Amino acid sequence: MPDTSPSCSHEAERFVYESDAFRLTRSRVEQDGAVAEVVHPHLIRSTWRQSRDAGHGTVHEHVLREVPAHMPRYKGCCPVLEAAYNMAMNEVEDNLSPEGLFLSGANWHHAWTRDTAFAVYLGLALVDPEHSMQSLRSRVEGGEVVQDTGTGGSWPVSTDRVSWALAAWEVYLATGDRDWLAWSADVLRQTLVHDEEVVIDQSGLVRGESSFLDWREQSYPDWMSPVDIAESFSLSTMALHSHARRILSWMCRELGLAEESEAWDVEADRLADLLNDIFWMPARGQYGQYLYGRGYPVLSPRSDALGEAFCVLFGIAGGEHAERVVCRMPHGCFGVPTFDPFKSSVEDCYHNHAVWPFVEGYALRAAAEVGHMGAVARNMACLLRAVLLFGTNKENFSAYSGDCFDTVLNSDRQLWSVAATLGMFYRALFGLVWDGDVLVFAPCMPKEYSGEHWLYGLRLRSFTLDVHIRGYGTEVCRCMINGKDAPPIISAQATGHFVVELEVNPVDRDGEPALAAASPADLQEPAWVEDEAALEWHPVERAAYYRIYRNGIPITQQTALRYEPVAEQHYAQYQVQAVSYGGRESFLNEPREHLLPNSRYCVLPLSIGRYGEYPVEGGQAWLDTQPHTRCLVYHDLTLAEAGIYRVEAWFCNATESRRDGDTCAIRSLFVDDKFEGHLVMPQTGEAGDWEHYMHTSALEVMLEAGTHRFQIRYTESDRNVNGGTNQAMVRHLRVTRIG
């Protein structure tokens, strides 16, 4: 191997990135008076503080072990790259449990679905496919993928468990294991079918909160409850559902199931088209983060970095469209923020005000996908800064200070952060990309890191690779495999040892589109003045005017703090948004209803039990999965007018707190013995607080004039992915005519 220590390189101190926030050379990083220096590829000395209350200055040494011979190794011309790679490989080993599962980080002593899936997709499938496979198996119960804990008791409030598909497919590509392929196709099929029964809206959109952003108060309007989030539609989660169907199509095709493959392809295209039709904002050149509201959803125009990267990597955004997404993805001083703009009403830094290295890793992959060298170089600098200064792959850090100790919660050697660092090498610099049954070499080497780079001992399927790259850019001008000129590809069926030598032509970056800067924080949403017949709200700091919405559509804007609705012929919801002179916006505030006379009904429970044999006492009923609690019958309701009615149940679920857990309750609504849809009953407050009631998700039902019977039943499709606790206390139904 070549000697690449700093002493042998006169370019070790050449700046590769410099800004007002930090500076990075080929051997060190500097920020706020602290320095991290690569003494040699297995020793980093950093003066960054090691605790929340400490200051910078004390020298801390991070000694790195040699990468084992059976694992892929990296050598190159930049000491910072060598040290970052070696640290990531050390932390891959340190995150492996005695049972052979990848733990989510130093503070998380278990495997999680999305953490494992995103990490395997970023790079772990190439490093250790066997333990990746074992970890993915651990996240399957009853033939379905397990949803991680999350807002309101997880699924179906959180619905990103289909991220498992990304990793399952990557493991198959890396191993060629046909048994794994058949088993994972069965798991994915059962998971998607159950999701389609519960979380697909009548419009075809997929419900569920933004992937991984599961501290609701950090990224959703303050007024939104877990029920509201369960009724929302997010960019990142819908992109995952589209691609999960695409992956199942590929799996079926590999297994010879052509007809089923085509059907899943159609479903993947349908969801991708919906994203481009509904979430794409042409004037901004980016996708909105999510649709939110109560029956009249509005698109939040905030940027969701992970969701936008997904759209590029999954082919949902193609061609110039994809490049615009990469360029418009906001970049802060220390990296790509999780979403932009941040919420001004929340001071805590976790998802809000934060950069997550794994999201940076996905942004980097998206930039490499479109060949935007400037974005790749900046993403790399931000990842390297954090790794070297902190001496580990942290979970997250403040977008304002760049410090890992300014966040509410954090962990060393966070698995998906480790994988983001490895992905920087495998997916960007060396450009290892599977395309059908071939492995393609499509390097994306920024000029800042030009020189020679080696990747040794990468074992895939039945072959082993040593890869050597010279130069910088994205265009391979010459490829030699085992000393002979060849296309830059390796067949998946190849066997043996291959030495791949790549020469890359320089790329002129002068004409590259500029990257967008991160935005200032938003305006706070207007707070309603209570007990007012008219619409009146409190002033919002820095607001220039207010935009009024009716049923999800803007109807006027004004500077006054009061609006008198015109006489309504139909049910209406009103919301207000604050806007600054510079165009900064708040979220829309909580919908306020204007009802028509005699349009709302309260229907009390009558009896409970499989056959309604037990009377309901005290106006409330306990719902469980036992036979004697599986059917709640309500008093009959006689309607004078036909129309569209919204039906909601007044319920409480205190099995766990609303921030965590996996015990969301689900039930089916039947009207006149006809199934009308699912009522979602998330955890409503703190565990054990059985007095915290709210309304369920609403179902719109067309009803004729006359008498109707309402029932809430437990059916097989109401089984939550917890597979156990599915309980709630339920009182009356609220039935409202809206049209």
N, C-alpha and C positions, 0 to 999 in steps of 0.2 A: 504494500500500500504506500502511496506517496506521503511524504512528510508535509503536513499542513499546519504545523504549530505556528503561533503568532510570530515567533522569532525568525522564521524562515520567509515571512511574507512582509515586504516593505509596504504593502497596501493595507495592513491590519488596521491603521487608524484613519483610513479614508471614510468620510461620512457617506452612509448609504441613505440616511433620512435625517432631516433637520427641520424642526418647527419651534414655535415659541414654547411648546409644552415639553418636548424632550428631544434628545439627539442620539443617534445610533450610528456607530462605526462598525467595521467588520469584526471588532473584538470587544466592544464595550457599549454601554448605554448610560446616559446621564440624564437625571431629572431632579429638580429642586435641591441641588447640592448633593444628592446621592449618586453613587456610581456602582454599576455592576460590571466587572471585568472578567473576561474569560482568560484565566491564566494558562490553561491548556484545555483540551476538549473534555477533560474529566474533573475540572475544578473551576468553580465560579466564586469570585469574591464580591459580595454585595454589601453596601452600607445603607440599604433601605431598612426602615424600621421593621421590627419583628413583632410588634404588638400595637394595639390601638392607642395606648398611653405613652409609648416610647417615641423618641425622635430619631432622625437619621444620623448616621455617623459611625456607629459601632460596626466593625467588620464582621461579617458572617460568611463562613466558608461552606459551600455546597459541593460535597465530594460525590462524584458520579461513578457508578460501577461500569466495568466493561460490558458492552452488549454481548449476551451469550452467542456462541458461534451458530446456534441453530436459528437465531433470529436475524432479520435483515439489518445490515449495518450501513452507516453513511460516513463518507469522508468528503471533504470539499475545501474550497479556497477561503471560506469565511468561518473563522472560529465561532462566531455567534450561532451559526447554523449547526455546527458540529455539537456544540454544548446543548443547544435546545433539543436536538434529536436524541442525544444520549440521555438527557433528563426524561424526555417523554418515554423512551424505551424502559428506563428504570421504573417509571411510575406505572407502566403497563403491568410489569411484574408485581409491583407492590399492591396493585388493585385486584390481584387474583386471590380469591378466597381459598381456604383448604379444600372446599368442595368443588373447586374448578370453575367458579362463577366470577364474572367481572363485577366488583363492587362499584357503586356509583361515585365513591370518593372517600377520602380519609374519614370524614364525619358521617358517611352514609354506609352502614354495614349491611347492605343488601343490594340486590339487583333491581332496577326499575325498567319498565318497558321502554319508555321514550329515551331515557338516558342510554340504555344499551343499544337501542336501535340506531339512534343518531350517531353514536360513537362507532358502531360497526360500519355504518355507511361511510363515515368520514375516513376511516383508515384501519380499524381493527380487523376487518375481514381479511386484509392483506397480511397483517402481522401475525394473527393467531386465529385462524378460522375455526379450529376445533373448540377452543374455549368460547369463542363467539357463538358457535352453534349450541353449546351446552347452556350458555346464559340465556339464549333465546328460548330454548326448551323450557327453562324454569319459569317463563312468563306466559305459559299456556296452561289453562285449567279447564276441564270439561270440554276440550276440543276447541276452545276459543282463546284469543289473546286477552290477557288481563289488562284492564285499564288502571293506570296509576291512580293513587289517591289525588284528590283535587277539590275544587270548589263544590260545595254543597253535597259532597259525597260521591264525587267522580261521575262515572257514566250514568246517565247520558248527558250530564252537564259538560263533562270533558269527554271528547270522543276521538282523541288523537292516537288511540291504541293501534290504529292501522299503520302507524310509523314502523311497526314490527316488520311489515312487508319489505321495506327498503333493505333492512338488514338480512332478512331471510334470503332475498334474491342475491345480495352481495356474497353471502356465504356459499350459495350454490355456484356462482361464477368463479369463486376462488377455489372451490373443491371439486366441482363436477359431480357431487354426490347425488345420485338419482333417488336413493331412498329419502334423503333429506328433501329433495325437490317435491316428491309425491306427498310426503307428510306435511310440509309447510303449505302446499297448495290446499290440502284439506282444511288445515287450520284457518288459512286466510279466507277460504270460501265460507266456512261456517261463521266466521267473524263478520264478514261483510253482509251476509244474509240477515243476521240478527240486527246489525246496524240499520239495514234498509227497512226493517219492520218498525223501528222506533225513531230513528233520528233523521229520516228523510222527510222534508217538508212537502206539502202538496205541490209546491212550485218546482220541486226537484232539488232544492238546495239542502245541504247537510248542516244540521244544527251542531252547536258545540263551541266552547270557548277557544280562544287562540291557543295554539299549541305551546306548551311549557309555561305560558304566562298565567299561572293558576293562583296568584294572589289577587283576587278580583279588585280590591280597592286600589291596587297599584296601576292598573291599566284600563279599567272601565269607569264610566261615570259613577259618581258617589252614590247616586240613587239606585243603581242597578243591583238587584238581589240575585242569588243563585238561580232563581226561577227565570229572571230576565236573561241571564247569561245562557241558560239552557235553551232559550228561544232565539238566541242570536246566531249569526252565521259568520264565521271568520275565514279570512284568506288562507292562513297557514293550514288550518285543519281541513278545509275543503280541498286545497291543493294536495294534501296527503291522501285524502279519500280518492281523488282522481287518479293519483299515481299508484295507489294500492290496487285499484282495479286494472290499471295498465300492467302492473307486475303480475297479477293473477292471470291476465291474458297471456303474457309471455310464458308463465309456468305451464298453463294448459297447452300452449303450442308445443313446448318442449316435450310434454307428456303425450302428444298425439291427439289432444282433444280440440280439434280445429273449430268445431261449431261453438263450443263453450268459450273458446278463446275469442272468437269474433264478438260474442255477446258482451263479454267484459270490456273489450275494446270500445264498443259502442257506448257503454256506460262511462268509461274514462273520458271519451270525447265529449259526452254530454256535460259532464261536470266542468271540464276545461272550457267549453264554450260559455257556460254560465259565468265562470270567473271572468272571462274576457268581456262578456256582455254587461255584467252588473258591477264588477269590482274595478274594472279598468277606468282610469280618469284621464282622458286624452290630453286635456289642458295641462295637467301636471306631469304627464309621462310616467305615471306610477299607478300601482294598485292601492285601493283603500284597505284599511285594516279589518273592519268587520261591519256588518249590518246590525243595527240595534234599535230597539223600540218595543212597543207593545201592540203588535198587530199591524203596525205601519212602519216597517223598518227603514232606517236612513243609513246611508253609507258614511262611516267615519273616514275622513280623508287622511288620517295619520298613516305614516309609513310603518309597516311591520317588516323588519329586515329579514327575519327568517322566512316569512311567507313569500316575500319578493324573491329571495334566493331560490326557494322551492320552484317558483314559477319559471325561472330561468333554467334550472337544472332538470326539471321534469318536462321541458319542452312546451309548457303552457304558453309562455311568452317566447316567440321565435323571432329570428332575424334581427332587424333594426329595433323591433319592439323589445327584445331582450337586452340589447345594448342600452336603450333608454332607461330600462329598469335599473341596470347596474350604475349608470351615471347619476340617476336621480336618487339613489339610495343614500340617505344623509350620512356624512362622515363627521365625527366629532374629533376633538383633540387627541383622544386616546383610542379611537376605534369607532365602529359602527354601533350606534345605540340600538337597544332592543326594539324600541319604537320611538317615533318622533312626530310631533313634539312631546316632551314629557308632561306629566300632570303637575300643575303648580299647587294643587290643593294637598299634595302628599309630599312630605319632607323626607320620609324614610327612603333609603336607597336599597333596592333589591332588584325588582324588574324595572321600576321607575328610576330615572337618573342613572342608569347603569349600562355597562358594556359587559357582555358575556362572551368569553373567548370562543365557545363553540359556535355561537352565531357569527362571529367574525370569520370562523373557519368556513361556514357555509357561504358567507359573502365573498370570501376569497375564491372559493370554487366557482361561484357564479361569474366572478370577474375573469377567471381563467377560461371559463367556458366561452366567453365572448371575446377573449384576447385583449382585454383592457389592461395593459401592462402597468399603467399608473395606479390603477385600483389595486392590482395584485401587490405591487411594491408597498403601497401604504398599508394594506391589510397585513402583510408580512411584518412590517416594522412594528405595528401595534401589537401583534402576537408576541414577537421577540422581546419587545420592551417588558411586557408583563412577566414572561417566563424568567428572564434574567434577573430583573430587580427583585421579584418575590421569591425566587429560588424554588418555584414549584408551578404547576399549572392550576391556578386558582379557579374557583367557580365563577367569580364575577368581580367587578371593581367599579368604583365611582366613575361616571362619565365626566365629572367636573374636575376631580383631583387626580384621577388615575390610580387611586390608592385602594388596595383590597381591604383595608381596615375601616373604611368609611361606609361599609355596607351592613345591613341588619344581620345577614347570615352569609357564611362563606365556608369553603372547605379547600384543603390542599388536595393535590393530585385528582381533581375532579375528572372523572372518566372521559366525558365528552370534550373537555378542554384539552386533555392529553391527546385525544384522537384528532382534534383540530390541528394541533402542532404537527402530528404525523401526516395528516392530510395535506398540509402545506408542502411537504416533500413529495409524497406519492402522487397526489392528484394535480398539483400545480407545477412544481419545478420539474419533476420527471414525467408528468402528464400521463399516468397510467389510467387508461379508460377502456372498459370493456365495450365492444361494439359487436353485438351478436356473438358469434363463435370465435372472435379474435380479440386479442389484447393489443390496443393501439398505443403508440408512444406519441403523445401530443404535448411536448413540454411548453411551459409558459415561464420563461426565465427572464426576470427583469434585469436591465442593464446594471443596476446597482450591485447585483450578485454575480456578475459575469466572471467567467473563469472556468475551472474544471470541477466537476462534481461526480462522485461515484456512489452507487447503491449496490451493495454486495449481498448475495445469498438470499434473495427474495424467492421463497418457495411457493409455487402456485400449481395446483393440479398435479401433473406428472413432470413438471419441469422446474428448473431453477434459473434465476436471472442474475447477471451482473450487468449493471447499466452505467455507462460513462457518457457524460454530456460535456461538450465544449461550446463556448460562446454564449450568446444571449438572444432572446427573441422568442418567436412562436413558430417559425418556419424551419422545418428539418430539411437542410439542403443535402445531407448525406447520411445514410444509415448503413452500418456494417454489422452483420451478425456472424459471429465466429470467424471474423476476418474477411468476409465476403459481402459485397454490396447487396442490399436487400431492401424491400419496403419496410417501414417502421412498424411492423406488426408481428405478432406471434400467434399461431393458431392455438385455440384452446385444447386441441388434441395433440399438441406437440409433446415430446418426451426428451429428457436429457438436460444438459447444461448449456445455456446460451449466454455469450458475452455480446451485449448490444452497445455499439458505439454510435453516438449521435452528434452531428455537427449542426449548430443552429445559426441561421442567418440573423444579423441584426435587424431590428424593427425600428422605424422612425416613429417616435411618440409625439412629435410636434403637433400632429393633427388630431391627437386624441381628444375626445370631448372632456370638458372639465367635470370634476366630481362635485356633487351638491354638498353644501355645508349643513351641519345640524342646525335645527331651529331653536329659538328661545322657547321657554316653557309656554304652555297654553294659557288662556284666560280661564278663570273659574266659571263653572256653569251657574246661571242665575238661580237664586233661591226664591221660591214663591212666597208672596205675602199670604199668610193664612187667613181663612174665613172671609174671602172676598168673592162677591158674586161675579165681578169682572176679573180679567186676568191682570194681576199686578205682581211685580217682582222687585227684589232689592237691587240696587245698583251694583255693578261689577267693576272692580278697579281696572283701569286702563281701557274700558270699553268705550268705543266711539258711538256705536249704535247697536240695536238689537234686531235680530231676524226672527220673524214669527212663522211657525210651521203649523199647518193644519193637516192632520192625517198623513204626516210624513212628507208634506210638500210645502216649500216656502211660499208664503202668500204676500208678505209685505215686510218692510224694515222701517225702523223708526228710532228716534232718540228717547222718546217718552218711556216711562216705566209702567205704563198701563195700556191695555188694549181691550176695546169693547167688541166682542164677537158680534157678527151680524146674526140675525135670526136664522137658526139652522133648521133645515128640512130633514136632516139626518143626524145620526150619532156623529160626534166629532171629538178628536183629541187635539189639544194644543200643546206646543212646546216652544221654548224661547232659547235663542243662542246669542251669546255676546260676541261682538266682533270689534277688533281694535282698528285704529287708523291704518296700520300697516298690514291689515288682513289676517292677523292672528285670531283664532276662533276658540270658543269654548265648546265643550260637548253641549248637545241639546239637554235641557233639564227634564225632569220627570214629567211624563205626559199628564195633562189635566183634562178630565173628561167633561163634556157637555152632553147631557142626556136629553132625549126626547121625553115628554110626559108619559108616564105609565109604561116605560120601556125596560125596567129592571125588576127582576123577581128574585126572591129568596126562597129556595126549596129546601125543606128540612128533611133529615134522614128519618126513615120509617123503621126499617128492620135490617138485620144482618145475618149472615149465614149462607151456606150453599143454596138453601131454598128459602131464605128470608125467614127462618123459623124463630129468630131471637129479636125481641123488640129493642130499639135503641133507647138508651136512658140518658137523660141530661143533654140531649141534642148533639151528642158526639159518639163516634164509633171508633174502635181500635181495629186497624187494618194490619193483618199479618198474612203469612203465606199458608197458614193452617186452614183446613177445609171450612171450619166454622166462622172464618173471618174473610172468606174469599169473595163475598158478594154483598155489597151494601146497596139497599134499595131505598129510594127516596119517595116521598109523597108525590102523587101525580100533580102535574102542572097543566092548567088549562090556559091556552093562549088565545087572545081575541084576534090577533093578526098573524098572517104568515110572514116569514122573512128570514133573514140571516141572523142567528143568535150566537153570541160568545158565551161559552159555558166554562166556568172555573169552580174549583172546589176550595173551600177554606180549610187549611190543614196545618199541622205542625209535625216536624220530624226532628227530634232531639237525640237521635241515636248517637251522633257525634257532632263536633263543631262544624260550622258552615265552611271553614277554611280547609278542612282536611277530611280524611276518612274515605270510605267507599261504600256507604250504606244509603245511597239515594233510593227513595221508593218510587215505584212506577205502577200505574194501574191503567186499565182500559175503561173508556167511557162507552156505555151502550145506551142508546135512546130508542125506545120501543123495540128492544132486542136487536138493534142494529149497531154494529161496532162503528164508532165515530173517530177513534184515535186514542192516543196515550196521554194521560195526565202525569206530568213529572212533578215529584214531591221531594225536592232536595232537602238536605239538612238546613234548618232555618235559623239557628242561633248557636248557643253554647250547648254542649252535651248535657243532657238532663233537664234542660229548660223547656218543659212541655207547655208553656204558656205563650210561646212566641209563634203566633199564627201568621200566615200570609196566604195569598191566593196561588193556586197552581198555575202552570202554563194554561193558556186558554185554547179551546177548540172552537172553530166556527162551524156551526151546524145549520143546515137549511131545515126549517120546521114549518109545517102547515098549521093553520088555525085549528084549535081543538085541544084534546087532552093527550098528554105525553107522559111516559114513565122513564125515569133516569136511573141508571144503575152504574156503580163502580165495581168492576170485577178484576180479579187476578187471573191472568191467562199465561200460557207458556211464554209468550213474547214479552211479558212483563218481568221476566227473570232478569235481575240485574247481574252485572258481571262479577259482583261479589259472591254470588251464588248462595248467600246465606241470609243475612239481615236485610229485610225489605219491609220496613214497618213505618206506619204513620198514624196520627190521630186526625180524624176528618170530621168536620161539622157540616155546614150547609153548602149548597151549590148556589152560585150567583149566575143568573141567566140574563143576558142583556141583548136587546134587539139593536143591531147596528146597521141594518139595511133591509 
